Amino acid sequence: MATLLPTDFDLTTLAESEQRVCAAFVKGLDDTWVVVPHVPITVSGHDHEIDVVLVSPTHGVVCVEVKGGLVHLREGQWFQYDTKMKRSPAEQVMKAKHALVARCRSAGIDMRALPVCHAVALPDVGEVPAAGLGPDAPREIVLAKADLAFPAVAVEKLVGQRAPVADDTLARVLRLLRADIELDGSEGRVLEWARTRLDDETRVHLANVAGLDANQRVLVTGGAGTGKTMLVLAWAKRAADRGERTLVVCFNKPIANLLQQELETRDVMVSTFHDAALQLLEPHGFRVGEKPTPEYWRDAITDALTFHAAAIGTPFDTVIVDEAQDFFPHWLAALERLLDRSGRPRFLLAADPAQAVYVQDWVAPDDMVSMPLVYNLRNCTSVARVVQRLGGPVPLPSAPFGDAVVHLHAGGHKEIRKRVRDAVRRFTEEFHVPFSQIAVLTTRTDVRDELFRNQPEGCPLASWEQRGEEAVLCETVHRTKGLERLAVVLVDVSGEPNPVLLYVGASRAVSSLTLVGTPALAQATGVQAGASSSV
């Protein structure tokens, strides 16, 4: 629902037709929109008003002239009932629009980032010809009764979407509309709203997929952002609510922490694969050897699970694996052996083979009910298009646009620090994104470590273990698989970027993505070097 400003405005002071139009906009537009009625404006030396002004950080400004009653065009002339109008509503609102643009420009606002268009609302007109109502009122600017029933669709056709303007620009425009508008700072918070919108879309798309757990062996595959982790959470909650002994495992600790937090009210064991195995093995005398090698972690744990299988038994009814593409085949086999076969055991996997960073040529287990997830549900359109170019899923057609993806050139560590500082400042100062919802991700450990040693000015960085509200998360892409942040700075200064790491890193951004690196990074992601992406 859109916001009405001023908040104490009494709609009953307006003409009855204007009341209905304002109410339709408030009810039918999402909460990034602001509806401002009765805006005074001076046109050609005369005082007038704009009946309604709609303002959105991602759509711009729409000036609306409202005409109630039976309005029609006869031989090129506008009539209200049988009375000829002195001027057409389209001409009135067009001149008022130009006056509003002049007001904003005189206040120093760059209106290229916040375009202004106009429309005519006819709340009592049921049918409008496809050709519109004359040369100055084509069909797309005429909002008839049916259009006002679904104003979001009509306005979208009229203005489209673009990258959001900064919060302070939006606030300045709103204050210029009416002197009595008071702002609380929440107007047009489009980046936060975008994630809420994507959460809603994800729940709708995954509602039926969750029911696949009626089968005993299920594999759901999907690219980054298709909602696999949210599906894992839904499966775990359903299993716990059925009273099943449930194990949820993943590869890295950050995603395990997230899953634990989301499932803390359920009786579910949540862990990384290795931590879960050690919890099962330690009561039987198993201890990790000194200076364990990667080969040890790959094979010794599963060998021990096999050796102690009789003592461990089958403690679970349901085993759910997130990021299954990071699990070796013998790890998955070891997990499946933990299931109690006396009942109806469930082995549920979610995987993205394209994100197989640790396991080369990952192959799914045999004989599983399989289903692919098609749409990118977790990235705004601007980010999703970059992710798609890197091999990701199809952007969701109804997703909000989000912030335009930009590339900032950097070669050495000094330039990286400056670019990271600039990007974080933009997130916090223009869009008021808190530090805790920003991540700086690097494709190389040495780049991350150098950022920790010489932190950007005014940009406190913290590892996953030290994260908090007063610091920006700074980690390698490997450690953040499966996580999300509202805004992400992805740093890669290699001459030949690894497309898999770029794919994983870029897809961590929900609403805003800034790329920091050499032209090779821009080329690999399809973003123009040193400029925002318009694709």
N, C-alpha and C positions, 0 to 999 in steps of 0.2 A: 504494500500500500504506500502510495506517495505521501510526502509531507506537505501540509498546507501551511504557508507562511503569509502573513504573520500568524503565529499559532493561536492567537485569540481572535482571529478575524471572524466576524459574524456573517456567515453566508446569507442570512435572511435579509441583509441590507441590499443584496443584489437583486436584479430583475430575476423573475422565476426561471427563465430559460438559462441564464448565467449560473444560477444555483445548481441546476441539473447538470450542466456541463462540467462545472468544477467538481461536483460530487463524483461524476463518472471518471474524471481524471485521477482523483485521489484514490478511488477504489480500484481502478483498473490498471494503473501504472505501478511499477515496482518501486521499492523504497530508495532507489538512487535518484528518483525524480523529486523535484520540488514544484509545487503548484502555487503560483502567486496571482491572486485576482486583483482586478481594478488597479492597474498600474498607470499613474499619471504620466503624460508625455506631451511635449510641445511640438506641433507640426506646422511649419510654414507660418509662424507667428500666432498660432491659435492653440489653446489648451485642449487636449483630448485625453483619452484613456485607452489603454489596451485592456480588453476584457479579461483575458487570462494570459499569463506568461508561464510556460513550462521550461524548467531548467534541469539539465542533466550533465554530469561531468563527462559522460561518454557519448552523448548524442547532441549536445549543444543547447541552443535556445529556440523555442517555438513560440511565436506570438500568435495568439488566437483571437479572432473577431467572432463574436457569437450573435446570431440572428435567430430569434425564436419565431414561431408561427409558420404559416405556409409561405415559403420563399421559393421563387421560381424565376426563370429567365424567359422573357417574351420579346422576340424581335431584337435581341441584343441588349435589352434593358432589364435591370433587376427590379422585381416587385416583391413587396411583403403584403400578402393577401392581394388586394387590388390596388395598393398604393405604390406608385412609382418611387423608387429610392433616388435621392440626389446623387449618391455615389455608390458604387458597388462595394460590398464588404471586402472583396479582395483588394480593391484599390485603397480602402481605408487602412487595412492592416499592413499592406505593403509600405505605405508611407510612414506608418507608425514604427515599423520594423527598422527602416532606414534611420529614423530619428533616435531609436534606442541604440543602434550601432554607433551613431555619432556621439551619444552620451558616454558610452563605454570607452570609445577611443579618446575622448577628451579627458577621461580619467586615467589614461595611460595603460589601458588593457589591450593586449594583443589579441584581436578577435579572430585571427587565423586559427587559433587553437580551439576556439569555441564558436563555431559557425551559428548564424542566426537565420532561421527560415520562418515562414508564416503559413497560417491555415485559417480556414473559415469553418466554424462549427454551426451546423444546422440541425439542432436536436429534434425538430418536429418534421423533418423531411425524410421520407422513407426511401425514395428511389432517386438516384442521381445518374444521369446518362454517362456512359462510358467515356464520352468525350469531355465530360466536365460541364461547367457552366460558363462557357465563353473563354476567350483567349487568355484572360488574366486569372482564371480559376480552373485549371486542369483538374481532373478527377482526384489525383493524389493529394491535393491540398484541401479538398472538401471532405469534412467529417460529418456525415449524415447520421441519422438515428442508429443504424446498424453498426456503423464504425465506432460510435461512442459506447456501444455495448461491449466492445473489445478494443479499447483505445490503444493498448500496447502494440497490437498488430498494426493498426492504422498509423501510429506514430513511427514505428520501425520502418514502414515502407516510405514514410516521408523523409526521414533524416538518416537512417542507417546508424552504424556504430563506428567508433574511432577510438584512438588512445585517449585515456582520461586526462583532463586538465588538472593542475595542482589544486589542492584544497583551498589555498589562499586566493587563487584566481576565481574560483567558484564563489567564495564568500564575498569578494569584492563586487562581483556582478549582482549577487542577490541584494546586497546593501544598496546598490544603485537603483534597483527597481522600486523600492519603497523605503522611505525614511524610517518607518516604524518597525522594520524587520529586525528582530534580535536573533542571533545565531548561538547555538550551543556547541558548535564544533563537530556535530555528527553528520551534517548535511553532505550528501554525495560521497560518503566513504566507499567508493566503488570497489577498491581492492578487497576490503573485508566483505562487502556484499557479494562480490563474485564468488568467493569461497562458499558462502552460505548457499548461493544459487547452485553451485556445483555439488554441494552436499545433498541438496534436495534432489537434483537430477540423478545422482548416484543411487540414492535409496530407491527411486522409482525403477531404474534400469536393473537393479540387482534383486528386486523383490522376488521375482520368479526364479532366478538362478539359485537363490538360497535353497529352494526346494529340491535341488539335485541331491542333497544329502539323504534323500530317501534311498538312494543307491549305496552300495557298500564300498565301491572303489571308484572314485571320481577324480578326474583331472580337468581343471579349468585353466585354459591358457589365455593370455592377453598381453598386449603391450603395456608399456609404462602408462599409468594413468587410467587404466580400464577398471579400477576399483577392486583389484584382487585382495588387498589387505582388508578392505571393508567387508568383502565377502567372507574372508577367513574369520573375522570378528562375528559376523552373523552366524556362521556355522558353529562357532564355539559356544555362543550364547544359546543357540537352539539345542545343542548337545547337552549343555549343562542343565537347561530347563527340562530336558527329558530324563535327567538323573543319571546320565552316562559319565563314567570316569573318563575324563578328557585330557589329552595332552596336545598343546599347541607349540610347535617348534618353528624356528627360523634360523638364519645363518648368523646374523650379526646382532650385537648387544643393543644398539640403539633401537632397532625395530622390536626387539624383545621387550625393552622397557616400555615402548609405546603400547604393545599388546597387553602387557601386564597392567598398565594403567587403565586401559579400556575394559579389562575383564576383572578388575579387582573385586567386584561385587559377586562374581560367579566362582563356584568351586571348580577351578580349572588350573592345571599345571601349565605354566607358560615359561619357555626358556629357549636359549639357543640349543642347537643339537648337542654340542659338546657338554654344556652345563647340565642338560637333562640326563645325558649318559652318565656323567660323573655322579649325579645325585642317586642314580640307580645302582651304580657300581660300588661306591664307597662303603656302604653297609656290609659289603662282602669282601672287604679288605683291599680293594683296588686303590692304588695311588699313582699319580702321574709321575713319571720318571724325571730325573734332572735334565735340564736343557733339552726339552722335547723339540724335535725337528718337525717341519711341515709334514713329512712322511709319517711321523708318529701320530700326529693329529688326524691324518687322513685314514690310517689303517689300524693303529693299535687299539683305539677306542672300540671300533666295531668288533675286532678280534676278542676283546675282553667281554663285550656283550654276548658274544656267541659262547665263550667259555663259561660264563656265569648264567647262562640262559635258564637253567633249571632252578637256580636259587632266586633269580629275579622274577620268574614267572611271567604271567600275562596281565599286567596291572591296569590295562586301559581297554575301554570299549570303543573309543574314538581317538584317532590320531589325525591331526590337521597340520599340514606343512605349508608355510608361506615361503615365497621365493624358492620354490623347489628346484629351480634350475641351478641353484648353488649347491645342491646335494649330490654326492656321488651315488651311483646305483647301489653300492653295498651299504651306504648309510640308510637309504630308503628301505632296503630289504630288512635291515636291522630294526628299524622303527616298526615295520609291519609285523614283525615277529613278536612285538610287545602286546598285540591285540588279543583279547580273550575270544577264542573261537567258539566258546559254548553259547554265546548269544548271537547278536547280529552286529559284528564289528564293522566299523566304518574307517576307511583310509582315504582322506580327502586332501588333494594337492592343488595348489595354485602356483602357476609358473609363467615366466616369460622367457622362452629360449633365447631371445635376442639380447637379454641381459645376463647371459651366462659368462660372468667374469672369471669365476674360479674353476669351473668345470668345462673343459674343452669338448666340443661336439656332444653336448648333453642330449640324451635320448630319454624320452618318457617311458615309464614302466608299461609293460604289456597289459592287455585285457582290462582297460579302464574305460568307464563311461566318460567321454570327452566332450567338452563344449568350449568354443572360442568366445572371448569377449571382444567386440568389434570397436566400440567407440571409446575415445579418450574422454573420460568423465572427470578427470582431476585437474586438467590444465585449461586455462582460458584460451580462447581461439588464437590469440597472438603467439602464445607459447606453444600451443598444440601444433601449429603449422611448422615450427622449427623442429619439434620432436618428430613429426611425421617425416620431414625431410631426412632425418637421421635414422629412419627405419621404424618409427613408432606407428601407433594406430591412427585411425581416421578421426579428425576433430569432431566433436559433437556439434551438429548443426545449430542447436539452440543454446550453446554455451555463450556466456558474455565475452566480449572482446578482450578485456584486460588491458594491460599496459603494453605499448609497443616494445618489441625486443630491440635492444641497442647493442652495438659493439663499440668498445672503447679500446683504442690501440695502446698496447704496453709491451715492452720487450724485457727490460731488466727489472730487478726487484724494486728499485726506487719508483719506477713508473707504475708498477703493479700496486704499490702502497697508495699512490696518489689516486689511481683509478678506483680502487676499492673504497677509499675514503669518499670520493665524489659520488659514487653510486649509493653508498649507505646514507650519505647526507641527503641525497635526493629522496630516497625512500622515507626517511624520517621527517624531513622538513616539508616536502611537498605533499606527501600522502599520509603523514603521521603514522607510519608503520612502526610498531615497537621493536626494539632490538631483538627481542625473543622470537619474532616472526621473520627474521632475516637470517640467511645463511650465506657464507662465503665458502664455496666448494672449489677445491683444487684437484687437478688430475694427477698431480705429483706430490709426494710427501715432503720433498725438500722445499717446495714453494710454500706449503702450509707452515712448515717449521720456521721458515724465514719470516713469514707474516707474524708469527708469534713472537719471534725475537725482536723485530722492529715493527711494532704495531702502528697502523695508520692513526694519524692525529684525530682525536675525538671519536674513535671507532674501536672500542674495547672488544677484543676477540677472545673466544673461549672454546676449549675442546668440548666434546660431547659430555664428558664426565663433569666439567666445570660450568656447564651452561646455566644461565639464569636470566632473569628479566633485565638485568643491566648489562648484558653482553650479547654480541652477535656470535652465533655459532660459526666456527671455522673448522672444517674437516675435509678429509679427502672424499672424493666421490664414492670410493669403495665402502666407506663407513656409513654412508647415509642412504644406501639403497633402501627403498621402501618408505622413506620419510618425506615429509612435505614442509615447505615454508612458504609464507605468502609472497616473499620476494627473495630471489637468489642472485648472487653474483658468481658466475662460473668462470674460473681462471684457468687458462691453458696457454702456455707460451712455447709449446713444443713445435718443432718445424713440421711434423706430420701428426696432427691430433688423432688420437684413438677414437674412432667413431662410436664404439660401444660406450666408452666412458663419457663422451659428450652426450650421448643419448640418455644415459642414466642421470647425469648431472642436470641437464636441461629440464628433464621431466620432473625434477624435485620442486620446480617453481609453479605455484598455483596461479598467481596473477601477474607477476612481473619478473622478467629475466634480463639481466645485463651480462654481456659477454666481455671479458677482459683478456686481451692477448694480442697476438700478431695477426696480420692479414690471413694467415693460414686458418686461424680459428673462424674468422668471418666467412671464408670460402667454404670451409667444411660444414658450416651450419646454414649457409645460404643467406646470411645477413650481410648487407652492404657494410664494408669496412668503415668504421667511424661514423655510422649513421643508423637511424632506426629502420626497422624492417617494415616495408609497406605491403608486403605480400601476405 
